[in-house]
Amino acid sequence: MRKANITTLASVLVIALVAAGVGMGTMAYFSDTETSTGNTVTAGTMDLELIVPTFTLTDIFPCKDLDPITFTFQNDGSIPGYLYYKVTYTQNDNTPNAVNLNADEFAALIYVEAVTYEHYTLAGGWTGSPGDDLPKWMDMDLNNDDYVSLYEMKKLGWLEYDPAPAALPVGDGGRFIITFHMADSLVSYPDGAIELDVEDNWPQDDGIDVTFTAVLRSSAIKP
């Protein structure tokens, strides 16, 4: 009789445990799920439109008035960017003379006489500077002769379009107008190697081929 009671109790316990397991498996929780779809991540575009005329300055000599050259650009991309440019050149020497100047020596004789900035915005159009902006460039005067030569521009590498740089908004642009001049007296070579004597006919028939390169970057750090 006692054995039967034990068997019956064990059966009750098994049934209770099974019932408890069934209960645990069917417990319910409230929930609400939302899904966000159609999301995209796309990189912006940098698109610089640069209009630089192919210019030829021939038969130049000291004190000759040279035509100004206009460099125009616009940010046609989808994000703002910082504009930088650099000047490079190679020698283009027609006929060697008594003192044959190399490319750097000749470039040291060609300096910027005047420069003017003009800015363009989609909202306001073109706005010009009231006068010559050349003083902004004086930090490029490496030999402190109050002139900025093509040689100095090349030596400095990448230059900021505007000495007070700011990101160029989408659709905005600008231009700078440069007038070059040939030195009319002794010029101290920026590296201090020699003094170039224009009055002694040294640069006659010498020349350089000049390349202007511009880049629009999303970073304010120079290339």
C-alpha positions as a printed Julia matrix, in Angstrom:
223×3 Matrix{Float64}:
  0.0    0.0     0.0
  2.86   2.36    0.87
  4.64   1.5    -2.35
  1.51   2.39   -4.32
  1.33   5.79   -2.55
  4.96   6.5    -3.46
  4.31   5.6    -7.08
  1.23   7.78   -7.15
  3.17  10.74   -5.61
  5.95  10.39   -8.17
  3.42  10.43  -10.96
  1.87  13.61   -9.56
  5.31  15.25   -9.4
  6.12  14.33  -13.02
  2.77  15.67  -14.17
  3.37  18.9   -12.22
  6.85  19.37  -13.73
  5.56  18.72  -17.23
  2.76  21.19  -16.66
  5.21  23.76  -15.4
  7.39  23.27  -18.51
  4.42  23.67  -20.76
  3.51  26.86  -18.95
  6.99  28.3   -19.33
  6.98  27.63  -23.06
  3.72  29.45  -23.67
  4.42  32.67  -21.73
  3.71  35.75  -23.9
  5.3   39.28  -24.0
  3.98  42.43  -25.67
  6.27  43.84  -28.38
  6.27  46.3   -31.28
  8.8   46.26  -34.15
  9.4   49.09  -36.61
 11.72  49.01  -39.64
 13.46  51.95  -41.35
 14.21  51.17  -45.0
 15.42  53.04  -48.04
 18.43  54.58  -46.29
 21.51  55.41  -48.36
 25.03  56.66  -47.74
 26.58  58.44  -50.72
 29.87  60.28  -51.02
 29.74  63.86  -52.27
 31.47  64.96  -55.45
 34.32  67.39  -55.97
 34.08  69.03  -59.38
 36.25  72.05  -60.1
 35.69  74.0   -63.28
 38.84  75.91  -64.09
 39.14  78.26  -67.02
 42.73  79.27  -67.61
 43.51  80.73  -70.99
 46.55  79.51  -72.83
 48.67  82.61  -72.73
 51.83  83.47  -74.6
 54.01  86.35  -73.54
 56.55  86.8   -76.28
 59.19  89.41  -77.03
 58.97  90.74  -73.52
 61.51  93.14  -72.16
 61.92  95.26  -69.01
 59.21  97.92  -68.55
 57.0   96.45  -71.28
 53.31  96.55  -70.36
 51.92  93.01  -70.45
 48.26  92.07  -70.77
 46.6   90.75  -67.6
 45.71  87.04  -67.41
 42.44  85.92  -65.85
 42.06  82.62  -63.99
 38.39  81.7   -63.45
 37.03  78.79  -61.43
 33.76  77.48  -60.01
 32.72  74.72  -57.63
 30.43  72.52  -59.74
 30.44  69.67  -57.23
 27.96  68.79  -54.49
 30.06  69.71  -51.43
 32.12  72.79  -50.45
 35.83  72.69  -51.1
 39.09  74.54  -50.56
 40.93  75.74  -53.63
 44.7   75.43  -54.02
 46.96  75.99  -57.01
 50.6   75.72  -57.92
 52.96  77.0   -60.58
 55.49  74.84  -62.4
 57.59  75.49  -65.46
 60.22  74.03  -67.73
 62.96  75.69  -69.7
 62.21  76.86  -73.23
 65.46  78.31  -74.46
 65.61  79.28  -78.09
 69.21  80.3   -78.55
 71.97  80.03  -75.95
 73.67  83.34  -75.27
 76.73  84.5   -73.36
 75.06  83.98  -69.99
 72.48  81.26  -70.52
 69.86  81.45  -67.76
 68.25  78.26  -66.53
 64.5   78.01  -65.93
 64.64  79.12  -62.27
 66.89  82.07  -63.03
 64.65  83.28  -65.82
 61.5   82.77  -63.7
 63.07  84.92  -60.98
 62.97  87.84  -63.45
 59.22  87.49  -64.11
 57.25  88.89  -61.22
 53.62  89.7   -60.44
 53.01  93.39  -60.96
 49.36  93.35  -59.9
 46.69  90.89  -58.82
 42.97  91.39  -58.21
 40.46  88.98  -56.71
 36.82  88.81  -57.75
 34.31  86.52  -56.08
 31.13  84.96  -57.43
 28.15  83.77  -55.42
 24.88  82.32  -56.65
 23.03  84.88  -54.55
 24.97  88.03  -55.36
 26.85  87.46  -58.61
 30.32  88.95  -59.11
 31.89  91.24  -56.56
 35.31  92.74  -57.14
 38.04  94.08  -54.93
 38.31  97.84  -54.51
 41.98  97.81  -55.48
 45.13  95.81  -55.94
 45.31  92.68  -53.8
 49.05  92.22  -54.27
 49.81  93.07  -50.61
 48.07  89.8   -49.68
 50.81  87.96  -51.57
 53.76  89.52  -49.82
 54.28  86.47  -47.62
 55.42  84.79  -50.85
 58.25  87.32  -51.2
 61.06  84.99  -50.16
 63.95  87.36  -50.8
 62.23  90.46  -49.36
 62.6   92.57  -52.48
 58.91  93.61  -52.48
 58.19  91.46  -55.52
 56.68  88.02  -55.99
 58.29  86.17  -58.87
 57.24  83.05  -60.73
 60.25  81.35  -59.19
 59.02  82.12  -55.66
 55.52  80.89  -56.5
 56.96  77.61  -57.76
 59.28  77.2   -54.79
 56.38  77.52  -52.33
 54.47  74.64  -53.93
 50.72  74.53  -53.36
 49.26  77.97  -52.67
 45.9   78.97  -51.25
 43.67  80.74  -53.74
 42.85  83.36  -51.16
 45.38  84.09  -48.38
 42.38  84.07  -46.01
 41.06  80.64  -47.04
 37.48  79.54  -46.64
 35.57  76.67  -48.15
 34.11  77.51  -51.54
 30.35  76.86  -51.39
 28.65  74.74  -54.02
 27.95  76.8   -57.11
 30.2   79.67  -56.05
 33.4   80.65  -57.77
 35.86  83.39  -58.35
 38.76  84.6   -60.39
 42.02  86.37  -59.97
 43.54  88.61  -62.57
 47.34  88.67  -62.71
 49.6   91.07  -64.55
 53.2   89.95  -64.94
 56.22  92.15  -65.48
 59.85  91.62  -66.35
 62.37  92.99  -63.91
 64.2   96.08  -65.11
 67.21  95.98  -62.8
 69.37  93.64  -60.77
 67.34  90.93  -59.09
 68.6   88.92  -56.12
 68.15  85.27  -56.87
 65.93  83.93  -54.06
 68.44  81.23  -53.14
 71.17  83.84  -52.85
 73.26  82.1   -55.5
 73.67  84.97  -57.96
 72.3   88.36  -58.84
 70.63  88.47  -62.22
 71.65  91.44  -64.31
 68.89  92.34  -66.73
 70.81  95.36  -67.99
 73.58  93.06  -69.19
 71.29  91.3   -71.71
 71.43  88.0   -69.84
 67.83  86.92  -70.41
 67.69  87.6   -74.15
 66.0   84.77  -76.04
 65.61  82.72  -72.86
 62.18  81.52  -71.79
 60.01  79.08  -69.84
 56.82  77.07  -70.41
 54.49  77.7   -67.48
 51.82  75.35  -66.09
 49.15  76.34  -63.56
 47.49  73.46  -61.71
 44.47  73.87  -59.43
 42.79  71.43  -57.07
 39.58  71.6   -55.03
 39.75  69.65  -51.76
 37.25  68.88  -49.04
 40.01  69.41  -46.48
 41.62  72.72  -45.54
 44.98  70.92  -45.48
 47.23  71.68  -48.45
 47.9   68.83  -50.88
